[in-house]
Amino acid sequence: MSNILKRLALFVLKLYQKVFTLFSYGSCRYYPTCSEYAKWQILHNSIFKACFYSLLRILRCNQLFPGGIDYPVITKSFHNTLVTPLTFKSADIKFWFVPKKNKSFYVIKAFK
């Protein structure tokens, strides 16, 4: 059920991003934009946690807050697996997880 909600939320966000880039309404005060932030949250957190943090971010996106760089923070546990140079070269890296503290990470998108 959660997977269906995630796919639906990602579809709605993609549609929102396509429509509003056509009309070019304003710009977000933050990097990544609020819709991209929500997308990254949905990809790496549970749907309810992602909606909560995305709502908080949208509420901060106004003239009372300075804006700036605000990467999403997630809690994730990684398995200790050995990465050989061969598998590392063939990996398609989409996001970098920069450690923060207590098994929480900043999510940063990899540029191609």
N, CA, C and O atoms as CSV, one atom per row, in Angstrom:
chain,resi,resn,atom,element,x,y,z
A,1,MET,N,N,0.822,-1.195,0.000
A,1,MET,CA,C,0.000,0.000,0.000
A,1,MET,C,C,0.865,1.259,0.000
A,1,MET,O,O,0.586,2.223,-0.713
A,2,SER,N,N,1.926,1.228,0.819
A,2,SER,CA,C,2.804,2.384,0.917
A,2,SER,C,C,3.512,2.644,-0.417
A,2,SER,O,O,3.732,3.793,-0.797
A,3,ASN,N,N,3.863,1.569,-1.117
A,3,ASN,CA,C,4.539,1.712,-2.402
A,3,ASN,C,C,3.624,2.379,-3.427
A,3,ASN,O,O,4.082,3.177,-4.245
A,4,ILE,N,N,2.352,2.058,-3.383
A,4,ILE,CA,C,1.385,2.674,-4.294
A,4,ILE,C,C,1.242,4.155,-3.983
A,4,ILE,O,O,1.172,4.978,-4.896
A,5,LEU,N,N,1.200,4.500,-2.698
A,5,LEU,CA,C,1.111,5.907,-2.298
A,5,LEU,C,C,2.355,6.685,-2.722
A,5,LEU,O,O,2.263,7.835,-3.149
A,6,LYS,N,N,3.514,6.045,-2.601
A,6,LYS,CA,C,4.756,6.702,-3.028
A,6,LYS,C,C,4.743,6.974,-4.520
A,6,LYS,O,O,5.089,8.070,-4.962
A,7,ARG,N,N,4.343,5.971,-5.296
A,7,ARG,CA,C,4.304,6.160,-6.752
A,7,ARG,C,C,3.292,7.226,-7.153
A,7,ARG,O,O,3.549,8.014,-8.063
A,8,LEU,N,N,2.144,7.255,-6.481
A,8,LEU,CA,C,1.129,8.271,-6.758
A,8,LEU,C,C,1.653,9.663,-6.405
A,8,LEU,O,O,1.475,10.607,-7.175
A,9,ALA,N,N,2.297,9.792,-5.244
A,9,ALA,CA,C,2.845,11.086,-4.832
A,9,ALA,C,C,3.944,11.546,-5.794
A,9,ALA,O,O,4.009,12.728,-6.133
A,10,LEU,N,N,4.800,10.633,-6.234
A,10,LEU,CA,C,5.851,10.996,-7.192
A,10,LEU,C,C,5.265,11.412,-8.531
A,10,LEU,O,O,5.782,12.324,-9.176
A,11,PHE,N,N,4.186,10.749,-8.957
A,11,PHE,CA,C,3.523,11.121,-10.200
A,11,PHE,C,C,2.928,12.521,-10.097
A,11,PHE,O,O,3.065,13.325,-11.020
A,12,VAL,N,N,2.265,12.816,-8.975
A,12,VAL,CA,C,1.667,14.140,-8.780
A,12,VAL,C,C,2.757,15.216,-8.746
A,12,VAL,O,O,2.581,16.292,-9.317
A,13,LEU,N,N,3.866,14.933,-8.088
A,13,LEU,CA,C,4.969,15.900,-8.049
A,13,LEU,C,C,5.563,16.128,-9.436
A,13,LEU,O,O,5.877,17.261,-9.801
A,14,LYS,N,N,5.714,15.069,-10.199
A,14,LYS,CA,C,6.254,15.209,-11.550
A,14,LYS,C,C,5.314,16.042,-12.419
A,14,LYS,O,O,5.762,16.897,-13.183
A,15,LEU,N,N,4.028,15.795,-12.302
A,15,LEU,CA,C,3.037,16.568,-13.038
A,15,LEU,C,C,3.078,18.032,-12.610
A,15,LEU,O,O,3.040,18.930,-13.452
A,16,TYR,N,N,3.155,18.273,-11.305
A,16,TYR,CA,C,3.246,19.635,-10.773
A,16,TYR,C,C,4.476,20.353,-11.320
A,16,TYR,O,O,4.389,21.509,-11.732
A,17,GLN,N,N,5.622,19.671,-11.326
A,17,GLN,CA,C,6.852,20.285,-11.811
A,17,GLN,C,C,6.771,20.607,-13.303
A,17,GLN,O,O,7.262,21.649,-13.737
A,18,LYS,N,N,6.163,19.734,-14.081
A,18,LYS,CA,C,6.029,19.984,-15.523
A,18,LYS,C,C,5.094,21.159,-15.800
A,18,LYS,O,O,5.403,22.012,-16.632
A,19,VAL,N,N,3.964,21.208,-15.114
A,19,VAL,CA,C,2.983,22.265,-15.362
A,19,VAL,C,C,3.525,23.627,-14.943
A,19,VAL,O,O,3.405,24.592,-15.698
A,20,PHE,N,N,4.112,23.723,-13.768
A,20,PHE,CA,C,4.548,25.022,-13.283
A,20,PHE,C,C,5.837,25.503,-13.917
A,20,PHE,O,O,6.141,26.694,-13.840
A,21,THR,N,N,6.611,24.620,-14.544
A,21,THR,CA,C,7.763,25.108,-15.298
A,21,THR,C,C,7.314,25.675,-16.640
A,21,THR,O,O,8.002,26.518,-17.216
A,22,LEU,N,N,6.179,25.225,-17.140
A,22,LEU,CA,C,5.649,25.804,-18.375
A,22,LEU,C,C,5.198,27.249,-18.161
A,22,LEU,O,O,5.415,28.108,-19.015
A,23,PHE,N,N,4.578,27.502,-17.029
A,23,PHE,CA,C,4.083,28.843,-16.737
A,23,PHE,C,C,5.113,29.704,-16.025
A,23,PHE,O,O,4.930,30.914,-15.897
A,24,SER,N,N,6.184,29.095,-15.563
A,24,SER,CA,C,7.298,29.741,-14.859
A,24,SER,C,C,6.833,30.698,-13.759
A,24,SER,O,O,7.226,31.864,-13.725
A,25,TYR,N,N,6.001,30.189,-12.876
A,25,TYR,CA,C,5.589,30.962,-11.706
A,25,TYR,C,C,6.741,31.041,-10.729
A,25,TYR,O,O,7.233,30.007,-10.277
A,26,GLY,N,N,7.182,32.231,-10.392
A,26,GLY,CA,C,8.158,32.471,-9.336
A,26,GLY,C,C,9.239,31.420,-9.197
A,26,GLY,O,O,9.409,30.555,-10.056
A,27,SER,N,N,9.944,31.511,-8.126
A,27,SER,CA,C,10.959,30.503,-7.841
A,27,SER,C,C,10.993,30.259,-6.344
A,27,SER,O,O,10.542,31.086,-5.553
A,28,CYS,N,N,11.521,29.141,-5.980
A,28,CYS,CA,C,11.594,28.755,-4.574
A,28,CYS,C,C,12.755,29.495,-3.907
A,28,CYS,O,O,13.747,29.818,-4.560
A,29,ARG,N,N,12.630,29.756,-2.625
A,29,ARG,CA,C,13.660,30.450,-1.858
A,29,ARG,C,C,14.777,29.509,-1.430
A,29,ARG,O,O,15.798,29.953,-0.905
A,30,TYR,N,N,14.593,28.235,-1.647
A,30,TYR,CA,C,15.545,27.232,-1.191
A,30,TYR,C,C,16.130,26.457,-2.348
A,30,TYR,O,O,15.564,26.417,-3.441
A,31,TYR,N,N,17.284,25.834,-2.093
A,31,TYR,CA,C,17.810,24.821,-2.986
A,31,TYR,C,C,17.949,23.555,-2.163
A,31,TYR,O,O,18.520,23.618,-1.074
A,32,PRO,N,N,17.478,22.448,-2.604
A,32,PRO,CA,C,16.640,22.189,-3.771
A,32,PRO,C,C,15.249,22.791,-3.577
A,32,PRO,O,O,14.838,23.102,-2.459
A,33,THR,N,N,14.540,22.946,-4.686
A,33,THR,CA,C,13.211,23.536,-4.610
A,33,THR,C,C,12.311,22.692,-3.721
A,33,THR,O,O,12.616,21.534,-3.439
A,34,CYS,N,N,11.215,23.268,-3.288
A,34,CYS,CA,C,10.322,22.563,-2.367
A,34,CYS,C,C,9.774,21.271,-2.991
A,34,CYS,O,O,9.646,20.258,-2.304
A,35,SER,N,N,9.457,21.306,-4.272
A,35,SER,CA,C,8.936,20.094,-4.911
A,35,SER,C,C,10.032,19.035,-5.058
A,35,SER,O,O,9.760,17.843,-4.913
A,36,GLU,N,N,11.253,19.455,-5.342
A,36,GLU,CA,C,12.366,18.499,-5.436
A,36,GLU,C,C,12.698,17.932,-4.056
A,36,GLU,O,O,13.013,16.749,-3.925
A,37,TYR,N,N,12.626,18.769,-3.041
A,37,TYR,CA,C,12.822,18.344,-1.654
A,37,TYR,C,C,11.799,17.270,-1.287
A,37,TYR,O,O,12.144,16.244,-0.701
A,38,ALA,N,N,10.536,17.518,-1.639
A,38,ALA,CA,C,9.476,16.545,-1.352
A,38,ALA,C,C,9.732,15.238,-2.097
A,38,ALA,O,O,9.518,14.156,-1.551
A,39,LYS,N,N,10.184,15.340,-3.326
A,39,LYS,CA,C,10.482,14.154,-4.130
A,39,LYS,C,C,11.585,13.324,-3.488
A,39,LYS,O,O,11.471,12.101,-3.408
A,40,TRP,N,N,12.657,13.978,-3.028
A,40,TRP,CA,C,13.759,13.262,-2.394
A,40,TRP,C,C,13.310,12.652,-1.076
A,40,TRP,O,O,13.727,11.547,-0.731
A,41,GLN,N,N,12.464,13.360,-0.336
A,41,GLN,CA,C,11.946,12.821,0.913
A,41,GLN,C,C,11.112,11.566,0.653
A,41,GLN,O,O,11.240,10.573,1.370
A,42,ILE,N,N,10.270,11.612,-0.361
A,42,ILE,CA,C,9.419,10.462,-0.682
A,42,ILE,C,C,10.262,9.265,-1.118
A,42,ILE,O,O,9.950,8.125,-0.774
A,43,LEU,N,N,11.316,9.521,-1.866
A,43,LEU,CA,C,12.178,8.434,-2.329
A,43,LEU,C,C,12.928,7.750,-1.191
A,43,LEU,O,O,13.196,6.551,-1.266
A,44,HIS,N,N,13.271,8.491,-0.140
A,44,HIS,CA,C,14.161,7.946,0.878
A,44,HIS,C,C,13.551,7.817,2.266
A,44,HIS,O,O,14.240,7.364,3.181
A,45,ASN,N,N,12.311,8.190,2.464
A,45,ASN,CA,C,11.636,8.064,3.754
A,45,ASN,C,C,10.291,7.394,3.553
A,45,ASN,O,O,9.880,7.132,2.423
A,46,SER,N,N,9.610,7.120,4.652
A,46,SER,CA,C,8.241,6.621,4.540
A,46,SER,C,C,7.360,7.761,4.031
A,46,SER,O,O,7.721,8.931,4.159
A,47,ILE,N,N,6.238,7.431,3.471
A,47,ILE,CA,C,5.376,8.435,2.851
A,47,ILE,C,C,4.859,9.444,3.882
A,47,ILE,O,O,4.739,10.630,3.577
A,48,PHE,N,N,4.556,8.989,5.084
A,48,PHE,CA,C,4.018,9.888,6.098
A,48,PHE,C,C,5.090,10.832,6.638
A,48,PHE,O,O,4.833,12.017,6.850
A,49,LYS,N,N,6.280,10.306,6.856
A,49,LYS,CA,C,7.391,11.132,7.302
A,49,LYS,C,C,7.759,12.145,6.219
A,49,LYS,O,O,8.040,13.306,6.518
A,50,ALA,N,N,7.757,11.705,4.969
A,50,ALA,CA,C,8.079,12.592,3.853
A,50,ALA,C,C,7.054,13.715,3.731
A,50,ALA,O,O,7.420,14.867,3.499
A,51,CYS,N,N,5.783,13.388,3.885
A,51,CYS,CA,C,4.736,14.423,3.812
A,51,CYS,C,C,4.877,15.423,4.951
A,51,CYS,O,O,4.690,16.623,4.747
A,52,PHE,N,N,5.206,14.945,6.150
A,52,PHE,CA,C,5.368,15.831,7.295
A,52,PHE,C,C,6.519,16.812,7.068
A,52,PHE,O,O,6.350,18.019,7.241
A,53,TYR,N,N,7.697,16.292,6.678
A,53,TYR,CA,C,8.852,17.162,6.466
A,53,TYR,C,C,8.661,18.081,5.257
A,53,TYR,O,O,9.145,19.213,5.260
A,54,SER,N,N,7.974,17.612,4.244
A,54,SER,CA,C,7.711,18.457,3.082
A,54,SER,C,C,6.757,19.589,3.440
A,54,SER,O,O,6.925,20.716,2.975
A,55,LEU,N,N,5.762,19.295,4.261
A,55,LEU,CA,C,4.836,20.339,4.702
A,55,LEU,C,C,5.563,21.389,5.535
A,55,LEU,O,O,5.318,22.585,5.371
A,56,LEU,N,N,6.452,20.959,6.423
A,56,LEU,CA,C,7.240,21.918,7.200
A,56,LEU,C,C,8.098,22.796,6.288
A,56,LEU,O,O,8.239,23.997,6.516
A,57,ARG,N,N,8.658,22.185,5.270
A,57,ARG,CA,C,9.489,22.946,4.327
A,57,ARG,C,C,8.654,23.972,3.559
A,57,ARG,O,O,9.085,25.110,3.374
A,58,ILE,N,N,7.480,23.577,3.119
A,58,ILE,CA,C,6.614,24.495,2.382
A,58,ILE,C,C,6.176,25.653,3.277
A,58,ILE,O,O,6.067,26.788,2.812
A,59,LEU,N,N,5.927,25.377,4.540
A,59,LEU,CA,C,5.556,26.443,5.470
A,59,LEU,C,C,6.710,27.424,5.708
A,59,LEU,O,O,6.473,28.599,5.987
A,60,ARG,N,N,7.955,26.950,5.601
A,60,ARG,CA,C,9.123,27.825,5.753
A,60,ARG,C,C,9.436,28.615,4.490
A,60,ARG,O,O,10.237,29.549,4.541
A,61,CYS,N,N,8.839,28.274,3.378
A,61,CYS,CA,C,9.165,28.911,2.098
A,61,CYS,C,C,8.342,30.193,1.940
A,61,CYS,O,O,7.383,30.242,1.170
A,62,ASN,N,N,8.738,31.225,2.684
A,62,ASN,CA,C,8.067,32.521,2.584
A,62,ASN,C,C,9.064,33.617,2.937
A,62,ASN,O,O,10.238,33.333,3.172
A,63,GLN,N,N,8.612,34.852,2.977
A,63,GLN,CA,C,9.499,35.990,3.185
A,63,GLN,C,C,10.021,36.096,4.622
A,63,GLN,O,O,10.965,36.846,4.867
A,64,LEU,N,N,9.443,35.376,5.563
A,64,LEU,CA,C,9.890,35.450,6.955
A,64,LEU,C,C,11.144,34.625,7.218
A,64,LEU,O,O,11.789,34.800,8.251
A,65,PHE,N,N,11.497,33.734,6.307
A,65,PHE,CA,C,12.671,32.888,6.450
A,65,PHE,C,C,13.664,33.242,5.350
A,65,PHE,O,O,13.252,33.594,4.245
A,66,PRO,N,N,14.966,33.156,5.628
A,66,PRO,CA,C,15.957,33.615,4.659
A,66,PRO,C,C,16.125,32.733,3.430
A,66,PRO,O,O,16.598,33.214,2.400
A,67,GLY,N,N,15.755,31.465,3.501
A,67,GLY,CA,C,15.963,30.564,2.368
A,67,GLY,C,C,17.399,30.054,2.371
A,67,GLY,O,O,18.065,30.059,3.406
A,68,GLY,N,N,17.865,29.619,1.220
A,68,GLY,CA,C,19.234,29.110,1.108
A,68,GLY,C,C,19.253,27.632,0.794
A,68,GLY,O,O,18.299,27.087,0.239
A,69,ILE,N,N,20.348,26.990,1.155
A,69,ILE,CA,C,20.517,25.566,0.885
A,69,ILE,C,C,19.948,24.784,2.066
A,69,ILE,O,O,20.329,25.013,3.214
A,70,ASP,N,N,19.039,23.867,1.777
A,70,ASP,CA,C,18.391,23.068,2.817
A,70,ASP,C,C,18.175,21.662,2.270
A,70,ASP,O,O,17.127,21.358,1.699
A,71,TYR,N,N,19.178,20.812,2.452
A,71,TYR,CA,C,19.066,19.441,1.972
A,71,TYR,C,C,18.189,18.622,2.909
A,71,TYR,O,O,18.194,18.861,4.116
A,72,PRO,N,N,17.439,17.666,2.382
A,72,PRO,CA,C,16.653,16.798,3.253
A,72,PRO,C,C,17.554,15.920,4.117
A,72,PRO,O,O,18.620,15.492,3.675
A,73,VAL,N,N,17.126,15.658,5.335
A,73,VAL,CA,C,17.852,14.786,6.245
A,73,VAL,C,C,17.031,13.519,6.406
A,73,VAL,O,O,15.833,13.575,6.686
A,74,ILE,N,N,17.685,12.371,6.228
A,74,ILE,CA,C,16.996,11.092,6.366
A,74,ILE,C,C,17.744,10.220,7.357
A,74,ILE,O,O,18.914,10.468,7.648
A,75,THR,N,N,17.085,9.216,7.870
A,75,THR,CA,C,17.712,8.216,8.725
A,75,THR,C,C,17.778,6.929,7.922
A,75,THR,O,O,16.762,6.428,7.438
A,76,LYS,N,N,18.989,6.401,7.788
A,76,LYS,CA,C,19.152,5.230,6.938
A,76,LYS,C,C,20.276,4.380,7.506
A,76,LYS,O,O,21.272,4.908,8.000
A,77,SER,N,N,20.121,3.087,7.438
A,77,SER,CA,C,21.208,2.203,7.843
A,77,SER,C,C,21.713,1.486,6.597
A,77,SER,O,O,20.936,0.931,5.821
A,78,PHE,N,N,23.010,1.511,6.426
A,78,PHE,CA,C,23.628,0.889,5.269
A,78,PHE,C,C,24.244,-0.431,5.691
A,78,PHE,O,O,24.766,-0.557,6.798
A,79,HIS,N,N,24.180,-1.411,4.807
A,79,HIS,CA,C,24.811,-2.698,5.061
A,79,HIS,C,C,26.282,-2.586,4.701
A,79,HIS,O,O,26.640,-1.937,3.718
A,80,ASN,N,N,27.114,-3.205,5.480
A,80,ASN,CA,C,28.545,-3.200,5.197
A,80,ASN,C,C,28.833,-4.193,4.086
A,80,ASN,O,O,28.986,-5.390,4.332
A,81,THR,N,N,28.903,-3.698,2.885
A,81,THR,CA,C,29.219,-4.554,1.746
A,81,THR,C,C,30.520,-4.076,1.122
A,81,THR,O,O,30.816,-2.881,1.107
A,82,LEU,N,N,31.268,-4.997,0.622
A,82,LEU,CA,C,32.531,-4.665,-0.017
A,82,LEU,C,C,32.252,-4.190,-1.443
A,82,LEU,O,O,31.601,-4.883,-2.224
A,83,VAL,N,N,32.750,-3.011,-1.766
A,83,VAL,CA,C,32.571,-2.468,-3.107
A,83,VAL,C,C,33.901,-2.573,-3.820
A,83,VAL,O,O,34.888,-1.952,-3.424
A,84,THR,N,N,33.916,-3.360,-4.867
A,84,THR,CA,C,35.138,-3.483,-5.651
A,84,THR,C,C,35.163,-2.373,-6.699
A,84,THR,O,O,34.114,-1.834,-7.052
A,85,PRO,N,N,36.339,-2.029,-7.195
A,85,PRO,CA,C,36.398,-0.962,-8.204
A,85,PRO,C,C,35.541,-1.268,-9.436
A,85,PRO,O,O,35.003,-0.347,-10.050
A,86,LEU,N,N,35.408,-2.525,-9.801
A,86,LEU,CA,C,34.604,-2.885,-10.962
A,86,LEU,C,C,33.129,-2.562,-10.731
A,86,LEU,O,O,32.477,-2.006,-11.614
A,87,THR,N,N,32.597,-2.899,-9.564
A,87,THR,CA,C,31.187,-2.615,-9.305
A,87,THR,C,C,30.962,-1.135,-9.065
A,87,THR,O,O,29.885,-0.620,-9.363
A,88,PHE,N,N,31.963,-0.436,-8.530
A,88,PHE,CA,C,31.808,0.994,-8.294
A,88,PHE,C,C,31.719,1.757,-9.609
A,88,PHE,O,O,30.944,2.706,-9.722
A,89,LYS,N,N,32.498,1.355,-10.598
A,89,LYS,CA,C,32.481,2.039,-11.893
A,89,LYS,C,C,31.159,1.823,-12.618
A,89,LYS,O,O,30.689,2.714,-13.326
A,90,SER,N,N,30.565,0.668,-12.451
A,90,SER,CA,C,29.332,0.373,-13.180
A,90,SER,C,C,28.090,0.862,-12.444
A,90,SER,O,O,26.983,0.776,-12.974
A,91,ALA,N,N,28.263,1.372,-11.229
A,91,ALA,CA,C,27.106,1.833,-10.454
A,91,ALA,C,C,26.593,3.151,-11.002
A,91,ALA,O,O,27.370,4.028,-11.378
A,92,ASP,N,N,25.289,3.277,-11.041
A,92,ASP,CA,C,24.657,4.520,-11.463
A,92,ASP,C,C,24.265,5.285,-10.202
A,92,ASP,O,O,23.223,5.009,-9.609
A,93,ILE,N,N,25.088,6.236,-9.792
A,93,ILE,CA,C,24.872,6.959,-8.546
A,93,ILE,C,C,23.911,8.109,-8.798
A,93,ILE,O,O,24.185,8.990,-9.613
A,94,LYS,N,N,22.778,8.096,-8.091
A,94,LYS,CA,C,21.784,9.162,-8.231
A,94,LYS,C,C,21.833,10.138,-7.069
A,94,LYS,O,O,21.591,11.331,-7.252
A,95,PHE,N,N,22.146,9.643,-5.869
A,95,PHE,CA,C,22.185,10.475,-4.680
A,95,PHE,C,C,23.419,10.149,-3.851
A,95,PHE,O,O,23.863,9.001,-3.803
A,96,TRP,N,N,23.966,11.168,-3.200
A,96,TRP,CA,C,25.032,10.987,-2.225
A,96,TRP,C,C,24.408,11.151,-0.847
A,96,TRP,O,O,23.567,12.028,-0.646
A,97,PHE,N,N,24.812,10.318,0.101
A,97,PHE,CA,C,24.346,10.415,1.471
A,97,PHE,C,C,25.514,10.910,2.321
A,97,PHE,O,O,26.456,10.159,2.574
A,98,VAL,N,N,25.459,12.155,2.757
A,98,VAL,CA,C,26.521,12.765,3.544
A,98,VAL,C,C,26.162,12.611,5.017
A,98,VAL,O,O,25.104,13.075,5.443
A,99,PRO,N,N,27.026,11.967,5.806
A,99,PRO,CA,C,26.691,11.718,7.210
A,99,PRO,C,C,26.491,13.003,8.005
A,99,PRO,O,O,27.231,13.974,7.847
A,100,LYS,N,N,25.480,12.987,8.856
A,100,LYS,CA,C,25.215,14.110,9.749
A,100,LYS,C,C,25.558,13.692,11.168
A,100,LYS,O,O,26.587,14.117,11.696
A,101,LYS,N,N,24.735,12.880,11.797
A,101,LYS,CA,C,25.020,12.275,13.097
A,101,LYS,C,C,23.931,11.263,13.401
A,101,LYS,O,O,22.835,11.334,12.847
A,102,ASN,N,N,24.235,10.320,14.282
A,102,ASN,CA,C,23.272,9.312,14.730
A,102,ASN,C,C,22.535,8.623,13.590
A,102,ASN,O,O,21.305,8.573,13.587
A,103,LYS,N,N,23.267,8.099,12.637
A,103,LYS,CA,C,22.699,7.398,11.485
A,103,LYS,C,C,21.757,8.266,10.659
A,103,LYS,O,O,20.859,7.733,10.007
A,104,SER,N,N,21.933,9.572,10.665
A,104,SER,CA,C,21.139,10.440,9.797
A,104,SER,C,C,22.078,11.033,8.753
A,104,SER,O,O,23.265,11.236,9.006
A,105,PHE,N,N,21.525,11.303,7.582
A,105,PHE,CA,C,22.320,11.728,6.438
A,105,PHE,C,C,21.626,12.867,5.714
A,105,PHE,O,O,20.398,12.954,5.693
A,106,TYR,N,N,22.436,13.747,5.117
A,106,TYR,CA,C,21.926,14.712,4.156
A,106,TYR,C,C,21.823,13.993,2.821
A,106,TYR,O,O,22.693,13.190,2.483
A,107,VAL,N,N,20.779,14.268,2.062
A,107,VAL,CA,C,20.624,13.686,0.737
A,107,VAL,C,C,21.024,14.740,-0.279
A,107,VAL,O,O,20.432,15.818,-0.320
A,108,ILE,N,N,22.030,14.438,-1.104
A,108,ILE,CA,C,22.499,15.376,-2.121
A,108,ILE,C,C,22.458,14.661,-3.458
A,108,ILE,O,O,22.973,13.552,-3.594
A,109,LYS,N,N,21.848,15.295,-4.439
A,109,LYS,CA,C,21.697,14.681,-5.760
A,109,LYS,C,C,23.022,14.735,-6.510
A,109,LYS,O,O,23.713,15.754,-6.497
A,110,ALA,N,N,23.363,13.648,-7.151
A,110,ALA,CA,C,24.589,13.580,-7.951
A,110,ALA,C,C,24.312,14.209,-9.317
A,110,ALA,O,O,23.278,13.959,-9.934
A,111,PHE,N,N,25.255,15.026,-9.770
A,111,PHE,CA,C,25.106,15.652,-11.080
A,111,PHE,C,C,25.869,14.833,-12.099
A,111,PHE,O,O,26.924,14.277,-11.795
A,112,LYS,N,N,25.342,14.759,-13.299
A,112,LYS,CA,C,25.979,13.966,-14.351
A,112,LYS,C,C,26.771,14.850,-15.255
A,112,LYS,O,O,27.384,14.368,-16.207
